[in-house]
Amino acid sequence: MPRAALWCEMARRALIVGGGVAALEAALTLRELAAELIDVELVAPEPRFWYRPLAVAEPFGLGRGDSFDLGDLAARAGALFTPGAVVGVDVERRVARTREGGELDYDSLLIACGVEPHAWLDGALTFRGPADVARIEELLSRIAGGEVRRVAVVVPLGAAWTLPAYELALLLAKHGRAEIAVVTPEDEPLLLFGHSASNAVRALLHDGGVSLHTGFFASGFDGRGLQLLPPKSLEADAVVALPALHGRRIAGIPQNRDGFVDVDDFGRVRGVPHVFAAGDITRFPVKQGGLAAQQADAAAEAIAAEAGARVEPQPFRPVLRGLLLTGDEPRFLRRDVAAGALGTEAGGPLWWPSTKIVGLRLSPFLAELSREAPDPRAAQIGLGF
C-alpha cells in the first residue's frame, strides 16, 4: 500500500523523530487528544524500544531491561512507524530528510531523538545502558576472581541526572568482595531531589560501606589510581563511568555546541515555526525519562491544539520522580521542582504504576504490555524493579 494511502486526506500530519520515551508518550497523547485530526508517524533508526533504566539491575539478577518491537508499539499507539534516521529538516518546505535518502513531509514536527552517550575517561567502563550489561557482568566476574578489589563509580562534569551512579555503587557493594567508591561533582548526593533524599542516600551509602567523594570529578585513570580535580588521588583497580551526553545533530535545526535544542515551555523550538522538541535533546539540564514524558505531553498538547483539538495546552512544569535500586528495598524519590517543593523520600510507592519510567500515558501502556507478555520476567517492568 502506498504511503500516502495510509493518511487521512483531511488530517494534519505530525512527524515524530525518535523511538524512545518522549516519542511514544507524544504519540499516545496525540491519539487521546486528536486521533481524528492528526495522523502520526514515528521515524527512528532502531527497530526496538528499550526499557533502559532496568539495564543497571540486569547484571545483578534484579531485573531485565526488556525491549519491544517499535512498529508494534507505534501501531498500538495509533501511529505509523518508518525506519530511518532523520539528519536534516527543510523548515520552509516542512520536509524531514533521512540518512537513507527519504523525505517525510509534516505539518508539525516533534524532535524526540534523544542523545548520544560518549566515553570521556580513558580506561573506564562507560555504562550507557543495555549495550554495556555484558561489560558489568565481566567486571563482576573479575571481582569474584579477586582480580579487582577497588571500584570507583564516577559521574562526568555537568551531569544532572546521577541516580544510576548510586544504583551501580549500591548494587556493587551488595554484591560484595570489593571496596566501592562514588566520585561526583555534586555537593551532596542526589540533591536534585532535596535534602531529605540526599540524606537518605548518604545513609544508604554509609550502611553499604560505599565511600563518597562529593565536589570532585575524575581527570585520569591509569589502571591503579584515579586522579581527581580538585587534586586528589583515589586507589582503584576499575572505574565505572556514567557517559557524557551530546545531542544528535540535525541540519536545519538550531542546536548549541553540545547539540541541544532550545525550546519554550510548550516544546516549541525557538525561532523555527511548526517544529517542537522534547526529551533529552532539549537544553533542559536533567536528562531523565519521566521528565522527557512530561515535556512530550506539553508539546503534544500544543500540537493537538494547533490542529483544532479542544484542549488547553499546559506548559512543562517538571515533577521529578526517581526509583533508586539498592539491592534491598528500593527507595522512591519525588520532588515538584516547578513548585519549589522540598522533596519526598519513601520506602513505598509515591506514584502508580510504580515504574522506573513515569509517563502519564506511557506507564500504564507499558504495564499493560508487560501483563500480556508470555515471559513472566517482563512483569518486572510493570513493577518498576
C-alpha positions as CSV (number, residue, x, y, z in Angstrom):
1,M,0.0,0.0,0.0
2,P,1.5,3.4,-0.9
3,R,2.5,5.6,2.0
4,A,0.0,8.3,1.0
5,A,-2.9,5.9,1.3
6,L,-2.2,5.4,5.0
7,W,-3.0,9.0,5.7
8,C,-6.5,10.6,6.1
9,E,-6.8,13.3,3.4
10,M,-8.1,16.0,5.8
11,A,-5.9,15.2,8.8
12,R,-2.8,17.1,9.7
13,R,0.5,15.2,9.7
14,A,2.6,15.0,12.8
15,L,6.0,13.6,12.3
16,I,7.8,12.4,15.5
17,V,11.6,11.9,15.2
18,G,12.6,9.2,17.7
19,G,11.5,5.9,19.2
20,G,12.1,6.5,22.9
21,V,10.1,7.6,25.9
22,A,9.3,11.1,24.7
23,A,8.3,9.9,21.2
24,L,6.0,7.2,22.5
25,E,4.4,9.4,25.1
26,A,3.7,12.1,22.5
27,A,2.2,9.5,20.1
28,L,-0.1,8.3,22.9
29,T,-1.1,11.8,23.9
30,L,-1.9,12.7,20.3
31,R,-4.0,9.6,19.9
32,E,-6.0,10.5,23.0
33,L,-6.5,14.2,22.2
34,A,-6.6,14.4,18.4
35,A,-6.9,11.0,16.8
36,E,-9.4,12.2,14.2
37,L,-7.5,15.4,13.5
38,I,-3.9,14.2,13.2
39,D,-2.1,11.3,11.5
40,V,1.1,10.5,13.5
41,E,4.2,9.0,12.1
42,L,7.3,7.9,14.1
43,V,10.6,7.7,12.3
44,A,13.6,6.1,14.2
45,P,16.8,4.3,13.2
46,E,16.3,1.4,15.7
47,P,13.5,-1.1,15.3
48,R,13.0,-1.6,19.0
49,F,12.1,0.4,22.1
50,W,14.5,-0.4,25.0
51,Y,13.4,-0.1,28.6
52,R,16.8,1.3,29.6
53,P,16.5,2.2,33.3
54,L,16.4,-1.5,34.3
55,A,19.7,-2.3,32.5
56,V,21.6,-1.3,35.7
57,A,19.8,-4.1,37.6
58,E,20.2,-6.8,34.9
59,P,23.9,-7.9,35.7
60,F,22.9,-8.4,39.3
61,G,19.8,-10.6,38.5
62,L,17.4,-8.0,39.9
63,G,15.5,-7.1,36.7
64,R,15.7,-7.1,33.0
65,G,15.8,-4.2,30.6
66,D,13.4,-5.7,28.0
67,S,12.8,-4.3,24.6
68,F,9.7,-4.1,22.4
69,D,9.1,-4.0,18.7
70,L,8.8,-0.3,17.8
71,G,6.5,-1.0,14.9
72,D,4.1,-2.9,17.1
73,L,4.2,-0.2,19.8
74,A,3.5,2.6,17.2
75,A,0.6,0.7,15.8
76,R,-0.9,0.2,19.3
77,A,-0.4,3.9,19.8
78,G,-2.3,4.7,16.5
79,A,0.8,5.7,14.6
80,L,2.7,4.7,11.5
81,F,6.4,3.6,12.0
82,T,9.0,4.3,9.4
83,P,12.6,3.1,9.9
84,G,15.2,5.8,9.3
85,A,17.5,8.3,10.8
86,V,16.4,12.0,10.3
87,V,19.6,14.0,9.5
88,G,18.1,17.3,8.2
89,V,14.9,19.4,8.1
90,D,13.8,21.8,5.3
91,V,11.8,24.2,7.5
92,E,10.3,26.2,4.6
93,R,9.1,23.1,2.8
94,R,8.2,21.3,6.0
95,V,10.2,18.2,5.0
96,A,12.5,16.0,7.1
97,R,15.3,14.2,5.3
98,T,16.6,10.8,6.3
99,R,20.1,9.4,6.1
100,E,18.7,6.8,3.7
101,G,17.7,9.5,1.2
102,G,14.0,9.6,2.1
103,E,11.8,12.7,2.5
104,L,9.0,12.9,5.0
105,D,6.6,15.8,4.9
106,Y,4.8,17.2,8.0
107,D,2.5,19.8,9.3
108,S,4.0,19.6,12.8
109,L,7.4,18.1,13.6
110,L,8.4,16.8,17.1
111,I,12.1,16.1,17.6
112,A,12.5,13.5,20.3
113,C,15.5,11.6,19.1
114,G,17.4,11.6,22.4
115,V,21.1,11.9,22.9
116,E,24.3,10.1,22.0
117,P,26.3,8.8,25.0
118,H,30.1,9.1,24.8
119,A,33.0,7.7,26.8
120,W,35.1,10.5,28.4
121,L,37.5,8.8,30.8
122,D,40.2,6.6,29.2
123,G,40.4,3.2,30.8
124,A,37.0,3.4,32.4
125,L,34.0,1.1,31.7
126,T,31.4,3.6,30.4
127,F,27.9,2.3,31.3
128,R,25.5,3.6,28.7
129,G,22.7,1.1,29.3
130,P,21.6,-2.3,27.8
131,A,24.6,-2.3,25.4
132,D,27.0,-2.5,28.4
133,V,25.3,-5.1,30.6
134,A,27.8,-7.7,29.5
135,R,30.7,-5.5,30.5
136,I,29.3,-5.1,34.0
137,E,28.9,-8.9,34.2
138,E,32.5,-9.3,33.2
139,L,33.5,-6.8,35.9
140,L,31.6,-8.9,38.5
141,S,33.5,-12.0,37.4
142,R,36.8,-10.1,37.8
143,I,35.7,-9.1,41.3
144,A,34.7,-12.6,42.2
145,G,38.0,-13.9,40.9
146,G,40.0,-11.4,43.1
147,E,41.4,-9.5,40.2
148,V,39.5,-6.3,41.1
149,R,39.4,-5.2,44.8
150,R,38.6,-1.5,44.5
151,V,36.0,0.0,42.1
152,A,35.1,3.7,41.7
153,V,31.9,4.8,40.1
154,V,32.3,8.3,38.6
155,V,29.9,11.0,37.3
156,P,31.0,13.3,34.5
157,L,31.3,17.0,35.0
158,G,28.0,18.7,34.1
159,A,25.8,15.7,34.5
160,A,22.5,16.5,36.3
161,W,20.9,13.0,36.4
162,T,23.2,11.0,38.6
163,L,20.9,8.4,40.1
164,P,22.3,5.4,38.0
165,A,25.7,6.0,39.6
166,Y,24.3,5.5,43.1
167,E,22.4,2.4,41.9
168,L,25.6,0.9,40.5
169,A,27.6,1.7,43.6
170,L,25.0,0.2,46.0
171,L,24.5,-2.9,43.8
172,L,28.2,-3.5,43.5
173,A,28.6,-3.1,47.3
174,K,25.7,-5.5,47.9
175,H,27.5,-8.0,45.5
176,G,30.4,-7.8,47.9
177,R,34.1,-8.7,47.6
178,A,35.2,-5.2,46.5
179,E,35.6,-1.7,48.0
180,I,33.3,0.7,46.3
181,A,33.6,4.5,46.0
182,V,31.4,7.1,44.3
183,V,33.0,10.3,42.8
184,T,30.6,13.1,41.9
185,P,30.8,16.8,41.2
186,E,27.6,17.2,43.2
187,D,27.9,19.0,46.6
188,E,25.5,16.3,48.1
189,P,24.3,13.0,46.7
190,L,21.1,13.4,44.6
191,L,20.5,16.9,46.0
192,L,18.3,17.4,43.0
193,F,15.6,15.6,45.0
194,G,16.1,17.7,48.1
195,H,17.9,17.4,51.4
196,S,15.7,14.6,52.7
197,A,16.5,12.3,49.8
198,S,20.1,13.4,49.8
199,N,20.5,12.4,53.5
200,A,18.8,9.1,52.9
201,V,21.1,8.3,50.0
202,R,24.1,9.3,52.1
203,A,22.9,6.9,54.8
204,L,22.4,4.1,52.3
205,L,25.9,4.5,51.0
206,H,27.4,4.6,54.5
207,D,25.5,1.5,55.6
208,G,26.6,-0.3,52.4
209,G,30.2,0.5,53.0
210,V,30.4,2.8,50.0
211,S,32.8,5.8,50.3
212,L,31.5,9.0,48.9
213,H,33.6,11.8,47.4
214,T,31.5,14.9,46.5
215,G,32.7,18.0,44.8
216,F,35.2,16.1,42.7
217,F,35.4,14.9,39.1
218,A,37.8,12.4,37.6
219,S,40.6,13.7,35.3
220,G,42.5,10.4,34.7
221,F,42.8,6.7,35.4
222,D,45.9,4.6,34.9
223,G,44.6,1.2,36.0
224,R,45.8,1.6,39.6
225,G,44.7,5.0,40.7
226,L,42.0,7.6,39.8
227,Q,43.1,11.2,39.6
228,L,40.6,13.8,40.7
229,L,40.1,17.6,40.5
230,P,40.4,19.4,42.8
231,P,43.7,17.5,43.1
232,K,43.3,14.2,44.9
233,S,44.1,10.6,44.1
234,L,42.0,7.5,44.8
235,E,43.1,3.9,44.6
236,A,41.1,2.0,42.1
237,D,41.5,-1.2,40.1
238,A,38.5,-0.5,37.9
239,V,36.3,2.5,37.2
240,V,32.7,2.6,36.0
241,A,31.7,5.9,34.5
242,L,28.3,7.4,33.5
243,P,28.6,8.7,29.9
244,A,28.9,12.2,28.7
245,L,25.8,13.2,26.6
246,H,25.6,15.1,23.3
247,G,22.5,15.9,21.2
248,R,22.2,14.2,17.8
249,R,22.9,16.7,15.0
250,I,20.0,17.6,12.6
251,A,20.8,20.1,9.8
252,G,18.3,23.0,9.7
253,I,17.6,22.8,13.4
254,P,19.3,25.3,15.7
255,Q,21.4,23.5,18.3
256,N,24.1,24.6,20.8
257,R,27.6,23.4,20.7
258,D,26.6,20.2,22.6
259,G,23.8,19.5,20.2
260,F,20.9,20.5,22.4
261,V,17.8,22.4,21.3
262,D,16.3,25.5,22.9
263,V,12.5,25.3,23.4
264,D,9.8,27.2,25.2
265,D,7.5,25.8,27.9
266,F,5.3,24.2,25.3
267,G,8.2,22.5,23.5
268,R,8.3,24.9,20.5
269,V,11.8,25.2,19.1
270,R,12.7,28.9,19.3
271,G,12.8,30.7,16.0
272,V,11.5,27.7,14.0
273,P,7.8,27.5,13.1
274,H,5.9,24.2,13.4
275,V,8.8,22.4,15.0
276,F,8.8,21.1,18.6
277,A,11.3,19.2,20.7
278,A,11.0,17.1,23.8
279,G,13.2,14.9,26.0
280,D,17.0,14.7,26.3
281,I,17.6,16.5,23.0
282,T,16.4,19.8,24.6
283,R,18.6,22.1,26.7
284,F,16.8,21.2,29.9
285,P,19.7,20.0,32.0
286,V,18.1,16.9,33.6
287,K,18.1,14.0,31.2
288,Q,15.5,11.6,32.6
289,G,12.7,9.5,31.1
290,G,9.9,10.8,33.4
291,L,10.8,14.4,32.6
292,A,11.0,13.6,28.9
293,A,7.5,12.3,29.1
294,Q,6.3,15.4,30.7
295,Q,7.9,17.5,28.0
296,A,6.3,15.3,25.4
297,D,2.9,15.9,26.9
298,A,3.3,19.7,26.8
299,A,4.4,19.6,23.1
300,A,1.8,17.1,22.0
301,E,-1.0,19.2,23.7
302,A,0.3,22.2,21.8
303,I,0.3,20.3,18.5
304,A,-3.2,19.0,19.1
305,A,-4.5,22.5,19.9
306,E,-3.0,23.8,16.7
307,A,-4.8,21.1,14.8
308,G,-8.2,22.2,16.3
309,A,-8.5,19.8,19.3
310,R,-10.5,21.0,22.3
311,V,-7.6,21.1,24.7
312,E,-5.9,23.9,26.6
313,P,-2.2,23.1,26.4
314,Q,-0.4,23.1,29.8
315,P,3.3,24.2,29.9
316,F,6.1,21.9,31.0
317,R,6.4,22.1,34.8
318,P,8.9,19.5,36.0
319,V,8.0,17.0,38.7
320,L,10.9,14.7,39.3
321,R,10.4,11.1,40.2
322,G,13.2,8.5,40.7
323,L,13.1,4.9,41.8
324,L,16.5,4.1,43.4
325,L,17.5,0.4,43.2
326,T,19.6,-0.5,46.3
327,G,19.9,-4.3,46.3
328,D,17.3,-4.4,49.1
329,E,14.0,-2.5,49.2
330,P,14.0,0.3,46.5
331,R,13.6,3.9,47.6
332,F,11.1,6.2,46.0
333,L,12.1,9.8,45.5
334,R,9.9,12.7,44.3
335,R,10.2,16.4,44.1
336,D,7.9,19.0,42.4
337,V,10.7,21.1,41.0
338,A,8.4,23.7,39.4
339,A,6.7,24.4,42.8
340,G,9.9,24.6,44.7
341,A,8.9,21.7,46.9
342,L,11.4,20.2,49.4
343,G,11.1,16.7,48.0
344,T,10.0,13.4,49.4
345,E,11.8,10.1,50.1
346,A,10.0,6.9,51.0
347,G,10.3,3.1,51.1
348,G,7.0,2.6,49.3
349,P,5.5,3.8,46.0
350,L,4.9,7.5,45.6
351,W,3.2,7.1,42.2
352,W,1.4,4.4,40.3
353,P,2.2,2.3,38.3
354,S,5.4,2.3,40.4
355,T,7.6,2.1,37.3
356,K,11.1,3.3,36.6
357,I,9.9,5.4,33.7
358,V,6.9,7.6,34.8
359,G,4.8,8.8,31.9
360,L,1.1,9.8,32.2
361,R,0.1,7.5,29.3
362,L,3.3,5.5,28.6
363,S,3.5,3.9,32.1
364,P,0.1,2.2,32.0
365,F,0.6,1.4,28.3
366,L,3.8,-0.5,29.1
367,A,2.4,-2.0,32.2
368,E,-0.4,-3.5,30.1
369,L,2.1,-4.9,27.6
370,S,4.0,-6.5,30.4
371,R,0.9,-8.3,31.6
372,E,0.4,-9.6,28.0
373,A,4.0,-10.8,27.6
374,P,4.5,-14.5,27.7
375,D,7.8,-14.1,29.6
376,P,7.0,-13.6,33.3
377,R,10.2,-11.6,33.8
378,A,8.7,-8.8,31.7
379,A,6.2,-8.2,34.5
380,Q,9.1,-6.6,36.3
381,I,8.7,-3.6,34.0
382,G,5.2,-3.1,35.4
383,L,6.5,-3.2,38.9
384,G,9.5,-1.0,38.2
385,F,12.1,-3.2,39.8
